[in-house]
């Protein structure tokens, strides 16, 4: 399944390594799912199905959270037990993490993190309150549209993890 939204595209193919998933497989999936589910910067508000609500977020802090997630995802990817995989198995959890980082997170961060931070630190009106100040970013609408698309894509990754790895869906009430 290939998801497309805005300028992002993500292949969501994910295989089960065997009929009964090991605890290590599920633990890696749970760690990724936990990181995704507990970072508003990456999945948005649960009450916002369109992922467009940025109310109460200081963008520079949320961008830092996205960057930290990138580091956490790398650590989870390193722990994934690839020793049980044959060379032709490309659709395992580690590969999905790589595709998510390479095709969604990295392009977003490369496009916006430096640009926004430079503007925030050097060009924005520091006398304004933070929410008003960040609304003055010259590319504000495009920035948030790309971020909305990123969140939408990552939510689909969350759902796939729950489905394939039989995780408890903590996003459901």
CORHU-V540179 format. One record per pair of residues at least 12 apart in sequence whose C-alpha atoms are under 7 Angstrom apart, sorted by the first residue. I is the first residue (numbers start at 1). J is the second residue. D is the distance in whole Angstrom. If there is no record, write none. Layout:
# CORHU-V540179
<<I/J/D> <I/J/D>>
This chain:
# CORHU-V540179
<<1/13/6> <5/149/6> <6/146/7> <6/149/6> <8/103/7> <8/104/6> <9/103/6> <10/99/7> <10/100/7> <10/103/6> <12/96/7> <13/91/6> <14/91/5> <14/92/5> <14/93/7> <14/96/7> <15/91/5> <15/92/5> <16/164/7> <25/80/7> <26/165/6> <28/76/6> <28/80/6> <29/161/6> <29/165/7> <30/167/7> <32/73/7> <32/76/7> <33/158/6> <33/161/7> <41/62/5> <41/65/6> <41/66/6> <42/66/6> <42/151/5> <43/151/5> <43/154/6> <43/155/6> <44/151/6> <46/171/7> <51/148/5> <51/151/6> <51/152/6> <52/148/5> <58/130/7> <58/131/7> <60/117/7> <63/113/6> <70/101/7> <73/97/7> <77/94/5> <77/97/7> <80/94/6> <104/150/6>>
